[in-house]
């Protein structure tokens, strides 16, 4: 018994430099235009038997715009950034440079008072491992790029520090196939002709 989980990174809500920890902003004009341009290739994923999304405004809006009618999953929320919530990385670095260094170096550290990187990856992995295996069943989930990164690190059983080396762009997709504790990355071949 196995399942395919396609993860779609939510469309953007601001420029990369303006991104804030636990950002609750809705999609911006650039994100909406990118979503319209990508819809043709992403809409077919909505045929999945189960459709989920992160509880963030931009994840929900991305899923709704694609016609997925996704069910919000609290387990797919972004990492709890504690007192850093609502701040940019540049703002936090200016205020607490040592804490940022610790957070980036030690996956067990949570100097912000929220969730450690290791706890975040484990939470997302726990969600993956509880997906129902239905011999080839398909699931689609629209999530924040950070959630997709955490899922990849977990599924590949990579060291937590690998999280910082994975770049997930808005509206990119990745498919994981397998079952609880036994996941692998499934890359799709481009259709030619």
C-alpha positions as CSV (number, residue, x, y, z in Angstrom):
1,X,0.0,0.0,0.0
2,X,1.4,3.4,-1.0
3,X,0.3,6.9,-1.6
4,X,1.5,9.9,-3.7
5,X,1.6,13.2,-2.0
6,X,2.0,16.2,-4.4
7,X,3.1,19.4,-2.6
8,X,2.4,22.7,-4.2
9,X,4.2,25.7,-2.8
10,X,1.8,28.6,-2.3
11,X,1.9,31.6,-4.6
12,X,3.8,34.6,-3.2
13,X,2.4,37.4,-1.0
14,X,5.3,39.7,-1.1
15,X,8.9,40.1,-2.4
16,X,11.5,37.7,-0.9
17,X,13.2,40.6,1.0
18,X,9.9,41.6,2.5
19,X,8.9,38.1,3.7
20,X,8.2,37.9,7.4
21,X,8.2,35.0,9.8
22,X,4.7,33.5,10.1
23,X,3.5,35.9,7.4
24,X,-0.3,36.1,7.3
25,X,-0.5,38.4,4.2
26,X,-2.8,37.5,1.3
27,X,-1.5,37.0,-2.2
28,X,-0.1,40.0,-3.9
29,X,-0.6,41.1,-7.5
30,X,2.5,39.3,-8.7
31,X,1.5,36.2,-6.9
32,X,-2.0,36.3,-8.5
33,X,-0.5,36.8,-12.0
34,X,1.9,33.9,-11.5
35,X,-0.9,31.7,-10.3
36,X,-3.0,32.5,-13.4
37,X,0.0,31.6,-15.6
38,X,0.7,28.4,-13.8
39,X,-2.9,27.2,-13.3
40,X,-3.0,25.1,-16.5
41,X,-0.2,22.8,-15.2
42,X,-1.4,22.8,-11.6
43,X,-5.1,22.4,-12.0
44,X,-4.8,18.6,-12.9
45,X,-3.4,17.9,-9.4
46,X,-6.8,18.8,-8.1
47,X,-8.0,15.4,-9.3
48,X,-6.4,13.9,-6.2
49,X,-8.7,12.1,-3.9
50,X,-7.7,14.2,-0.9
51,X,-6.9,17.9,-1.1
52,X,-5.3,19.9,1.7
53,X,-3.6,23.2,2.4
54,X,-1.7,25.0,5.1
55,X,-3.9,27.3,7.2
56,X,-2.2,30.5,5.9
57,X,-4.2,33.0,3.8
58,X,-1.9,32.6,0.8
59,X,-2.0,28.7,0.9
60,X,-5.8,28.7,1.1
61,X,-6.1,31.3,-1.6
62,X,-3.7,29.4,-3.9
63,X,-5.7,26.1,-3.4
64,X,-9.0,27.8,-3.9
65,X,-7.8,29.6,-7.1
66,X,-6.7,26.3,-8.5
67,X,-10.2,24.8,-7.8
68,X,-8.9,22.3,-5.2
69,X,-11.4,23.2,-2.5
70,X,-8.7,22.2,0.0
71,X,-9.2,21.3,3.7
72,X,-6.9,23.4,5.9
73,X,-4.6,21.3,8.0
74,X,-3.3,22.8,11.2
75,X,-0.3,20.4,11.1
76,X,0.8,22.0,7.9
77,X,1.3,25.4,9.5
78,X,4.6,27.1,9.3
79,X,7.3,26.8,12.0
80,X,6.3,28.6,15.2
81,X,8.7,31.5,15.3
82,X,7.8,32.7,18.8
83,X,8.8,36.4,19.4
84,X,10.2,36.7,15.8
85,X,6.7,36.3,14.3
86,X,6.0,39.2,12.0
87,X,9.6,40.2,11.6
88,X,11.9,39.9,8.6
89,X,15.2,38.0,8.9
90,X,17.1,41.3,8.5
91,X,15.1,42.8,11.4
92,X,15.8,39.8,13.7
93,X,19.5,39.7,12.7
94,X,19.9,43.4,13.6
95,X,18.2,42.8,17.0
96,X,19.5,39.4,17.9
97,X,22.5,38.4,15.8
98,X,23.7,35.7,18.2
99,X,20.3,34.1,18.4
100,X,20.0,34.0,14.6
101,X,23.5,32.3,14.4
102,X,22.4,29.7,17.0
103,X,19.1,29.1,15.2
104,X,20.9,28.6,11.9
105,X,23.6,26.3,13.4
106,X,21.6,24.1,15.8
107,X,18.4,22.4,14.6
108,X,17.4,21.8,18.2
109,X,17.7,25.4,19.2
110,X,14.7,27.7,19.5
111,X,16.1,31.0,20.7
112,X,12.9,32.8,19.5
113,X,10.9,30.9,22.1
114,X,8.9,29.0,19.4
115,X,9.5,25.7,17.6
116,X,13.0,24.3,16.8
117,X,13.8,23.4,13.2
118,X,14.0,19.7,14.3
119,X,10.5,19.9,15.9
120,X,9.1,21.6,12.8
121,X,10.5,18.9,10.5
122,X,9.2,16.2,12.8
123,X,5.7,17.7,12.9
124,X,5.5,17.9,9.1
125,X,6.9,14.3,8.9
126,X,4.2,13.2,11.3
127,X,1.6,14.6,9.0
128,X,3.1,12.8,6.0
129,X,3.2,9.5,7.9
130,X,-0.5,9.7,8.9
131,X,-1.7,10.1,5.3
132,X,-3.9,7.1,4.3
133,X,-2.1,4.7,2.0
134,X,-4.5,3.6,-0.7
135,X,-2.4,1.7,-3.2
136,X,-1.7,4.5,-5.6
137,X,-4.0,7.0,-4.0
138,X,-3.2,10.6,-4.7
139,X,-3.1,13.6,-2.3
140,X,-2.4,17.2,-3.1
141,X,-1.4,19.8,-0.5
142,X,-0.8,23.5,-1.0
143,X,1.7,24.7,1.6
144,X,4.1,27.4,2.4
145,X,7.6,26.9,0.9
146,X,9.0,26.3,4.4
147,X,6.6,23.4,4.9
148,X,7.5,21.8,1.5
149,X,11.2,22.1,2.5
150,X,10.6,20.4,5.8
151,X,8.6,17.6,4.1
152,X,11.5,17.0,1.7
153,X,14.1,16.8,4.4
154,X,11.9,14.4,6.4
155,X,11.0,12.2,3.4
156,X,14.6,11.9,2.3
157,X,15.8,11.2,5.8
158,X,18.3,14.0,5.3
159,X,20.1,15.7,8.2
160,X,18.0,18.7,9.5
161,X,20.7,21.1,8.4
162,X,19.8,20.2,4.8
163,X,16.7,22.3,5.3
164,X,18.8,25.4,4.7
165,X,20.1,24.1,1.3
166,X,16.6,23.4,-0.2
167,X,15.1,26.2,-2.3
168,X,11.4,26.0,-2.9
169,X,10.0,28.6,-5.2
170,X,6.4,29.7,-5.1
171,X,4.1,27.5,-7.2
172,X,6.7,24.8,-7.6
173,X,5.6,21.2,-7.0
174,X,7.2,18.0,-5.7
175,X,5.7,14.6,-5.3
176,X,6.6,12.2,-2.5
177,X,5.6,8.5,-2.9
178,X,5.5,5.8,-0.3
179,X,4.0,5.2,3.1
180,X,4.7,5.9,6.8
181,X,8.4,6.2,7.3
182,X,9.3,5.0,3.8
183,X,9.1,8.0,1.4
184,X,11.0,8.7,-1.8
185,X,11.1,11.7,-4.1
186,X,9.2,11.1,-7.3
187,X,10.2,13.3,-10.2
188,X,7.8,13.5,-13.2
189,X,9.2,13.4,-16.7
190,X,8.2,16.3,-19.0
191,X,5.6,15.4,-21.6
192,X,6.8,16.1,-25.1
193,X,4.7,16.6,-28.1
